[in-house]
Amino acid sequence: MVPMTHPTLSVVVPTYNESAVIEACLDALLAQSDDIHEIVVVDNNSHDDTVAKVKSRAAAHADATGRDPVVVLHESRQGLPYARDTGLNAATGDILARIDADARVEPGWASATREFFARHGETYAAGSGTCTAYDLPFQGKFRSAQDALCRTVHEKLAAGDDVDAPRLFGSNMALTREAWHRIRPHTSTRTDIFEDVDLTICATDAGIRCAVIPDARALISGRRFKSGPVSYLRYSWCDQRTFAMHGRTAERRRAIVTLLTATIPFYLAMWLPFRLWNPRTSRFEVLHLFRSNDE
């Protein structure tokens, strides 16, 4: 791997009907434009005004700063893996970050990502930052645990110890452009699997180490936890299906056990309080139970 002293950062944001959240996502990125080489938004056949909002935000930033780092692409093949691949293939930065359209990177996210790869990119060519939900309750303890994790990672890096991550998390991840081009031919475009788990397996098979990137924090939406039981089970089943596709029998079995003993029980226990929570008022409200996840 080629050392990077001053790596450039591209951020890929796949979108599909994300009008309700895309402006907040872009605002958070544009606020860090000094550390971001380009923002590649890939529209995947949206039929709302997602693209119009992206272009409006980009134009406003250009008027204010004289620089427009936003690139808008279109991918006609439906599915997140296609949109992701189009963005990663087109991105020109040394580091290729990928976040969800409903994510809001926190201040310092871009500089933390660049600094990590500048210092540790010869060892780790991929990694994920930490995430907490901006629209769910009970995040304080979760945030405290992640703060402790980041402190531990910093201590281990300073001591030369390993900080490998078990998997990449698609809502907040990054890899070098070199790493992407190495694993790209092996990644799947199936839409019934977890594309980030697939990416992790392909990276591991290629000898690429994935790390926890401390201080690369993002706020994400927990709307998946507020979906109906059938939808959530269908989504969660993608985990074991990804391992099955790669012939990882032991990992598939563990994924099924985790699904039955932890994932589903957590979902069932938290569905009602999550649905009752109104993030705008930071209160539990009965009427909020009957609103859509996008409200």
Secondary structure, DSSP 8 states (H G I E B T S, - for coil): ----SS--EEEEEEESS-TTTHHHHHHHHHTTGGG-SEEEEEE-S--SSHHHHHHHHHHHHHHHHS---EEEEE--S-SHHHHHHHHHHH--SSEEEEE-TT-EE-TTHHHHHHHHHHHHTTT-SEEEEEEEESSSS-HHHHHHHHHHHHHHHHHHHHHT---B-SS--TTEEEEEHHHHHHHGGG----SSS-HHHHHHHHHHHTT--EEEEEEEEEEE--GGGGS-HHHHHHHHTHHHHHHHHTT-HHHHHHHHHHIIIIIHHHHHHHHHHHHHEETTTTEE-GGGGGS-TT-
